[in-house]
Each structure stands twice: as structure tokens, then as C-alpha cells.
């Protein structure tokens, strides 16, 4: 399990079912913001939907297929980050994340990604991390760019977003390309 204090105001904790109310509250308060890029908002209409999501992720974590953490900034849950699809045979994972709109632009997600990357390479000995980002989501794309990922290509019509397809960039990072993280305060 991954629980990590990143700096004095930022921490990651594996999501547990007792976090469902707080998670739903953050999702609900950021519904319009998140809907621009994430396809699952219509499936999360009640606190129980957040609880079911957490239970599902914990089941996958017990099978060593994922790690899903809540992001706490200044003591409040404000987002989610995780290794969404760990492929042990390929020594690879896909890193996914979202953050409340009011918390953007503070370095929170960059620091959380650093922690998750360090965890994947140092603790799990994985070789490759992929971050897929909608091509129009420039704020999210800045994170893999900032962290030294290589933009490897574009997957056309890769995801259905309510009423249209979106293209995704594929951004890859190999363990041999990683550096020791320097978390911002």
C-alpha cells in the first residue's frame, strides 16, 4: 500500500471506503470542470457510486493490478491519482490523475506524479510508465512534459467523451530516464 507525505501540506493515501463521502463531495463540486476531460461523471451521481468505485479499486489492488490514492492538500481531499493498469509481465503501468479546479496551478499534481513515478520505479521495479492525455487538455499535458516524459504519439479517437471522440497523446517514461525527485514545498 502507498501512503506518503510529499511535503508539509501534501500527502497521498490509498483510498478507503470511509473516504467515499469526501471523494463524492469533491467530484460533485468539480463536476463541470472534470466533465471536460473525464468520461465517468454520469456514473458518479451519489456517494454510494464513489464507495463502489473505491471498493472496485481496492479489489484490483488486492490482485496487484492497480494502486489508487487520494490527494490531500492542506488536510482536504482534492483529487485522485493512481497506477491504473499495472502490467507486471511488461513491467509497465499507466498513470492517471485528476485534481479539483481550485487546486490547479500550485504544483500539487506535478509533485504527486513525481511520488507515484518514484513508487513505480523504486518500489515496484517497473520499467515503463505511460500517461495518456486528451490532446486539447493543455494543463494536463504540461505535467508529463515537465517530468521528462517523451511524447510518443497520438491515439486518434481513443476515448468517447459523452458525445464525441477525443484523441490522446501517449507520453512514456522509462526507469533509466528517471531522476531522483525533488519535491517542491
Secondary structure, DSSP 8 states (H G I E B T S, - for coil): --EEEEETTEEEEE--GGGHHHHHHHHHHTHHHHHTT-TTGGG--SHHHHHHHHHHHHHHHHTTS-EEEEEEETTEEEEEEEE---BGGGTEEEEEEEE-GGGTTSSHHHHHHHHHHHIIIIIS---EEEEEEETT-HHHHHHHHHTT-EEEEEEEEEEE-SSSEEEEEEEEEEGGG--------
